[in-house]
Amino acid sequence: MVDENLVRKDISFAEMAMLARDYAADPATTIHDVDTAVLELYRSANKQKRSYVRAFAQMLEEIGAGLHFPQAIPRALGLDLRKRLQDSPGLSERLLRDLAALPDPRTPEAELALLARHAGADGAGTSRAQTRSPQQPRPARTTFRIERAGGAARVTASHGRLELRLDTDFSAKDRRRLEEALSAFLDQLDE
């Protein structure tokens, strides 16, 4: 059933998060936390998608009671909002108060506009997803693959960010050895 829902193009991250929360809260299941529920229910989804579902579940934990249209929240806005809720103590109470003050009948557009104002990282109500106008070019980015005996590594480099994707559990590596390797890598780049 879950895999069938994942195939539906219109299922939102909020709907997936609500399903995981309900599954974890169901006394008939052996799973009692949302993270494990996400892993169980969305096993066939990629790691990034499961991360988004967990982020939405965290956001809904704080403000879900005040939302009428959680399924309308786009991915970028939901992620920005979850980050702001983590970084700003008291924001969830203000958000819930402002959501309750929205005039009836409430519309998805009014709810989303309020959420976007509160998600604004720059204090002006502009979320990261909204900061670049359609005319502005995307930041420069370089993407390439490195073929290795253990499997191909995908690398994405941009201003201030370097991402390495490899079928390896880096958390299982010795931390000191990982630090030394990264330090040597960065030193090599500076030469």
N, C-alpha and C positions, 0 to 999 in steps of 0.2 A: 504494500500500500504506500509506504513512504517513497520508494523508488518511483512509483507511478506519479506521485505528487511532484517529485523533483523534475520529472520530464515536462510537467506543465510549465509553460513559459510564464504564466501570470502569477505563480506563487511567490510571495514576497519573503524577504528575510524575517520580517516581523512574524509572519504566519509560521514559518519554520521554527522560530524561537519560541512562540507560544505553544506549539506542539511539544517541543522539548521540555518546556517548563511544566506543562500538564502531565507529560509522561513521568517526569521525575517526582511530581507531587502525588501521583496515583499510588495508593497503598498496595495495589495488586501487582506492582512491578518490584523487582529487586534493586532497581536503580533509584537513588535518592538525591542525586545532585545533577544539575543541568549540564555540566561539562561531560559527564559520563553519558547522559541521555543523548547529547548531540553526537557523541562518538557512536553510540549504539544505533540511533535512528538514521544518521546520515553517513554511514560507513562507506557508501559508494560515491559520496561527494568528495571533491578534492579538499586538501587541507585548508586552503585559503577560504573556501566557501564555509567550511565548518567554523573557521575563526570568525567570519562575519556573523554567522548564526549565534555564536556565543556572545559577541559584542552586542547584538540586538537583544539577546536575553538579559544581559546586564542592564541595558538601557531600560527595557520594559520592567525590570525589577524595581527600578526607582520611580518611573513616571507612567507606567502602563495603566495604572488605575485612572489616570486623568485623560487618557487618549480615547477618542471615538473612532479614529481612522488609522490605527497603527500600520495596517497593510499598505497605506499610501506613502509611507516614509521611504524615500529612495535610499539606496545603499550608502552613498557618500554622506548624506545628511544624518543618517542613523549613526554612522561611525564617528562623525564630528561631534554629534550630540553626546554619545557615550564618553568620548574623550573629555569634553567640557564638564560633564557630570562628575567624572573622576577627579578632575583638576580643580573644581570649584565647589567647595563645601557650601551647602545651603542652596545651591542652584535647583536641586530637585523640588524643594519646598516652594521656591519662587515660580518655577515652571508649573507646578501643579495648581498654584493659586491663579496664575495667568490663564491656564487652560480652563479652569472653572469659570473664569470671568468672560470667556468668549460668548458672544451673543448666540441665542438660539434662533433659528435652527443653525447648528454648527455645520460648516462645510469642510471638506478635506483641505481646500485651498487656504482657508483661514487658519486651520490647525497647523498646516505645513509652514505658513508664513511666520507664525509664532515660534515654532520650533527652530526655524532658520535664524530668527533674531537671537534666540538664546544660544544657539550653537556657534555664533560668530566668535571666532578666536581673536579678532582684532578689536572687539569691543563695540564695533559699529553694526553688529548683527549680520556680518558677512561670513559665511562658512568658507572653509578652504575650497569646497567644491564650486563656490560662486566667485572667488577672487579674480579669476582670469576671464576677461571678456572674450567673446567669440573671435574678435579681431586679433587678440594677442596670440603670438605663436607659443606652442608648448616649449618648455625648456629643452635645451639640447640633450640628447640621450644617445648613448652608444650601446648596442647589443651585439653579442657574439657568442659563439660556442667554442669550447676547448674539448677536443676529443682526447679521452684518457683511457687507459686500460680498464679502470674501474667504472667507466661510464662517462657520458658527456656531461660537461659542466656548462650551464648557461649563465652568462654574465651580463648584467645591465649596469651601466655606469652613467651617472648624471652629476650635476653640480651638488656636492655635499653628500652624495650617496653612491654606494657600491653594493650591488646585490649579487650574491653567488648562489645558484641553485644546483644542487648535486644530490644524488640519491645516497646521502650519507647522514647519519645521526651525529651532528657536530656536538650535541650535548653529551654524548658518550665519550668524546675525546678527552684526554687529560687536559685540564684547564691550562696548566703551565705550558704544556707543549703547544696548545692552540694560541696562547698569548705570544709565545716566542715566534711562532710561524707568522702570525699577523704583524708583529713588530718588524720582523725581517722583510716581509712583503712591503710594508709602508716605508721602511728605510730605503728599499730598492727603488720605489717610486720617486722618492725625494732626490735621488742621485742624478 
